[in-house]
Amino acid sequence: ALKKLKAVCMRVAVIPCTVEACTVAVVSHFLMGLPWIWGFILGFVLAAVSPAVVVPSMLLLQADGFGVQKGIPSLLMASGSFDDILAITGFTTCLGMAFGTGSTWLSLAKGLLEVVVGIVAGGILGVLIHFFPSEDQVDLVLRRSCMLLGLSVFCVFVSHVAGLGGAGGLSTLVLSFIAGISWDKKKTPVAAVVGRFWDIFQPLLFGLIGAEITFSTLNVNTVGLGTAALCIGVVVRVCVTFTVVLFAGFNLKEKIFISLAWLPKATVQAAIGSTALDMARSAGDEQMERYGMDVLTVAVLAIIITAPIGALAIGLAGPKLLQKYTEIEEANTQ
């Protein structure tokens, strides 16, 4: 079913993410007073959908047969990967421009260079991990898992050493994406091992980003205006998502479900939400630190507000809005 939805997959991945990023950039510039480039940094941080919420929910619905006939769970899982790549690419480019020391064009060139380096490095390492370790080796799953995790950490650290901090996260995402495609069905055991590591490190990730926020120093205006910018962006995203699937062969209930499923934010926001603040602290720029703290604050608000709402919306709306495969079979046999 997914092969028939290639065009829809790209539309769902690209258009809502881009429109939400631009909407948040405009709203945060006029409401929160962020410079344009920092508005787009915040926009791309918020524009990424959370794979940690969407993918498990889709797998559960898929296992129960909901939406399988039209490939809706597969569509959303595949689109989520491209959505995150686009958001992180935009974030990396804007981050390079914000911290560039030369002219605007040089800063843009540096941001684009980080994107290119991240994609190329991730692609090369993704191809490498396909051939090494070879399939005839003992403990292949463990070796592949260790290689995947080790190379991911390597990408992040080396990118910072090379002065191309934005390339690390993007190369890790591309590396994992290519590895998953090349391993095909053999990726499932590796995903299970990596999932166990994720169970350990996920609380640390969210704990660290939460520790960055000191409630006593929070500006009430930042929280209020940030929440407003977030809500406006989410409403626009849901409406745009509904629009891009209008002529894709889905009924009204399925369109509503796809729009709701594109709402939750968590993992990407936790992973990159504090990056701008860390870079501002390294640069010793107090003004940029304030902008970085605003970005982090709104990223945390996005996690707190949209992750539980999105998970509940998918879990509750899925069985009600999507048709079960067994029900379709029964209708065809009658």
C-alpha positions in Angstrom: 0.0 0.0 0.0 2.9 2.4 0.8 4.2 2.1 -2.8 0.9 3.7 -4.0 1.3 6.5 -1.5 4.8 7.8 -2.4 3.6 11.2 -3.4 1.3 11.5 -0.3 4.2 10.4 1.9 6.4 13.2 0.6 3.6 15.8 0.9 2.8 14.7 4.5 6.5 14.8 5.4 7.5 18.1 3.8 4.6 20.5 3.7 3.3 20.4 7.3 6.8 20.6 8.7 7.8 23.5 6.5 4.6 25.5 7.0 4.7 25.0 10.8 8.3 26.1 11.0 7.6 29.3 9.0 4.4 29.9 11.1 6.3 29.6 14.4 9.1 31.8 13.1 6.7 34.6 12.2 4.6 34.3 15.4 7.7 34.1 17.7 9.3 37.1 15.9 6.3 39.3 16.6 5.0 37.8 19.9 8.3 36.9 21.6 10.6 39.4 20.0 13.0 36.8 18.6 15.2 37.7 15.7 14.1 36.1 12.4 16.9 33.5 12.4 16.1 32.5 16.0 12.4 32.4 15.1 13.3 29.8 12.4 15.5 27.9 14.8 12.6 27.6 17.2 10.3 26.8 14.3 12.3 23.9 13.1 12.8 22.6 16.7 9.0 22.5 17.1 8.2 21.3 13.5 9.6 17.7 14.0 7.1 15.0 14.8 8.0 12.6 17.6 8.9 9.1 16.4 8.9 7.9 20.0 5.2 8.6 20.2 4.1 8.0 16.6 5.9 4.8 15.7 4.9 2.6 18.8 1.3 3.8 18.4 1.2 3.0 14.7 2.7 -0.4 15.3 0.0 -1.2 17.9 -2.7 -0.1 15.4 -1.1 -2.0 12.6 -1.0 -5.2 14.7 -4.7 -4.8 15.4 -5.5 -4.3 11.7 -6.6 -0.6 11.9 -5.9 1.4 8.8 -3.8 -1.5 7.3 -5.9 -1.7 4.1 -4.9 1.8 3.0 -1.5 1.7 4.5 -2.0 4.6 7.0 0.3 3.3 9.8 3.1 2.6 7.2 2.5 6.0 5.7 2.9 7.9 9.0 5.9 5.9 10.1 7.7 6.5 6.8 6.7 10.2 6.6 7.9 10.7 10.2 11.5 9.8 9.2 11.6 12.3 6.4 9.8 14.9 8.5 12.5 14.6 11.2 15.3 14.8 8.6 13.8 18.0 7.1 13.3 19.6 10.5 16.9 18.8 11.7 18.3 19.9 8.3 16.5 23.3 8.7 17.5 23.6 12.3 21.2 22.8 11.4 21.2 25.4 8.6 19.6 28.2 10.8 21.9 27.4 13.7 25.0 27.7 11.5 23.7 31.1 10.3 22.9 32.3 13.8 26.4 31.6 15.1 28.3 32.5 12.0 30.9 35.2 12.5 31.2 36.4 8.9 28.6 37.9 6.5 25.1 36.5 6.2 26.1 34.7 3.0 29.1 33.1 4.7 26.9 32.1 7.6 24.4 30.6 5.2 27.2 28.8 3.4 28.5 27.3 6.7 25.0 26.2 7.6 24.5 24.5 4.2 28.0 23.0 4.5 27.0 21.4 7.8 23.9 20.0 6.2 25.9 18.5 3.2 28.6 17.1 5.5 26.0 15.6 7.8 24.1 13.9 4.9 27.3 12.7 3.1 29.0 11.4 6.3 25.8 9.7 7.4 25.4 8.2 3.9 28.9 6.9 3.8 28.7 5.4 7.3 25.3 3.9 6.5 26.8 2.1 3.5 29.7 1.0 5.6 27.5 -0.5 8.3 25.6 -2.4 5.6 28.8 -4.4 4.7 30.6 -4.4 8.0 30.1 -6.5 10.1 29.4 -9.2 7.4 26.5 -11.5 7.8 28.6 -14.6 8.4 29.9 -13.2 11.7 29.0 -14.6 15.1 26.7 -12.4 17.3 25.8 -10.3 14.2 22.9 -8.5 15.9 25.0 -7.4 18.9 27.9 -6.3 16.6 25.5 -4.3 14.4 23.9 -2.7 17.4 27.2 -1.7 18.9 28.4 -0.4 15.5 25.3 1.7 15.1 25.4 3.2 18.6 29.2 3.7 18.4 29.1 5.4 15.1 26.3 7.6 16.2 28.2 8.8 19.2 31.3 9.2 17.0 29.4 11.5 14.6 28.2 13.8 17.3 31.6 14.2 19.0 33.7 14.5 15.8 31.3 17.1 14.4 31.9 19.3 17.4 35.7 18.8 17.2 35.6 19.8 13.5 33.6 23.0 14.3 30.5 21.7 12.4 28.3 20.9 15.4 25.1 20.9 13.4 26.3 18.0 11.2 26.5 15.5 14.0 22.8 14.9 14.7 21.9 14.9 11.0 24.6 12.4 10.1 23.3 10.1 12.9 19.8 10.3 11.6 20.9 9.6 8.0 23.2 6.8 9.2 20.4 5.0 11.1 17.9 5.6 8.2 20.2 4.0 5.6 21.1 1.2 7.9 17.4 0.4 8.5 16.7 0.3 4.8 19.8 -1.8 3.9 19.1 -4.4 6.6 15.4 -4.6 5.6 13.7 -7.3 7.7 16.9 -8.2 9.5 16.8 -4.8 11.3 14.1 -5.9 13.8 16.5 -7.7 16.2 18.9 -4.7 16.0 16.0 -2.4 16.7 15.1 -4.5 19.8 18.7 -4.2 21.2 18.8 -0.4 20.5 15.4 -0.1 22.1 16.8 -1.6 25.3 19.5 1.0 25.3 16.9 3.7 24.6 14.9 2.5 27.6 18.0 3.3 29.7 19.0 6.6 28.1 15.6 8.1 27.4 15.0 9.1 31.1 18.5 10.7 31.1 17.7 12.7 27.9 14.5 14.1 29.2 16.0 14.5 32.7 18.9 16.6 31.4 16.7 18.8 29.3 14.4 19.3 32.3 17.3 20.1 34.5 18.2 23.0 32.2 15.0 24.8 33.1 15.0 26.7 36.4 11.4 27.6 37.2 12.5 30.5 39.5 14.2 32.2 36.6 11.5 31.6 34.1 9.9 34.6 32.5 6.1 34.3 32.7 5.8 36.2 29.5 8.1 33.7 27.7 6.0 30.8 29.0 2.7 32.5 28.0 3.8 33.8 24.6 5.8 30.6 23.9 2.7 28.5 24.6 0.7 30.8 22.2 3.3 30.4 19.5 3.3 26.6 20.0 -0.5 26.3 19.9 -0.8 28.5 16.7 1.9 26.4 15.0 0.2 23.1 16.0 -3.3 24.3 14.8 -1.8 25.4 11.5 0.1 22.0 11.2 -3.1 20.0 11.8 -5.0 22.1 9.2 -2.2 21.8 6.6 -1.9 18.1 7.2 -5.6 17.6 6.6 -5.3 19.7 3.4 -2.4 17.7 1.9 -4.3 14.4 2.2 -7.6 15.7 0.7 -7.2 14.0 -2.6 -5.2 10.9 -1.5 -8.2 8.5 -1.4 -8.9 8.7 2.3 -12.3 9.2 3.8 -13.1 12.0 6.3 -12.4 10.0 9.4 -9.0 8.8 8.1 -8.0 12.4 7.2 -8.9 13.6 10.7 -6.8 10.7 12.2 -3.8 11.5 10.0 -4.0 15.1 11.1 -4.2 14.3 14.8 -1.3 11.7 14.5 0.9 14.5 13.2 0.6 16.5 16.4 2.9 15.0 19.1 6.4 16.3 19.8 8.9 14.9 22.2 12.1 13.1 21.2 13.6 15.5 18.6 12.7 18.5 20.8 14.5 16.8 23.8 17.5 16.0 21.6 18.1 19.3 19.9 16.1 21.7 22.2 19.2 22.7 24.3 21.7 22.7 21.4 21.4 26.4 20.7 21.7 27.3 24.4 24.8 25.1 24.7 26.4 26.9 21.7 25.5 30.3 23.0 27.1 29.5 26.4 30.2 28.3 24.6 30.3 31.6 22.6 29.9 33.6 25.8 27.1 35.7 24.3 24.5 36.7 27.0 21.9 37.9 24.4 22.1 34.6 22.5 21.9 32.7 25.8 18.5 34.4 26.4 17.4 33.4 22.9 18.7 29.9 23.5 16.8 29.7 26.8 13.6 30.8 25.1 14.0 28.1 22.5 14.6 25.5 25.2 11.7 26.7 27.3 9.2 26.4 24.4 10.7 23.0 23.4 10.0 21.7 26.9 6.5 23.2 26.8 5.9 21.4 23.5 6.9 18.1 25.0 4.7 18.6 28.1 1.7 19.7 26.1 1.7 17.8 22.8 3.2 14.4 23.7 0.5 13.2 26.1 -2.3 14.8 24.0 -0.9 13.3 20.8 -0.5 9.8 22.3 -4.0 9.9 23.7 -5.5 11.2 20.4 -3.8 8.4 18.5 -4.7 5.7 21.0 -8.3 6.8 21.4 -9.1 8.0 17.9 -7.4 5.2 16.0 -9.9 2.4 16.7 -12.8 4.8 16.2 -11.7 6.6 13.0 -9.8 3.8 11.2 -11.5 0.8 9.6 -10.3 -2.6 10.8 -9.0 -5.0 8.2 -11.2 -7.9 9.5 -14.3 -5.6 9.1 -13.3 -5.0 5.4 -12.9 -8.7 4.8 -16.3 -9.5 6.3 -17.9 -6.7 4.2 -16.4 -8.2 1.0 -17.6 -11.7 1.8 -21.2 -10.7 2.4 
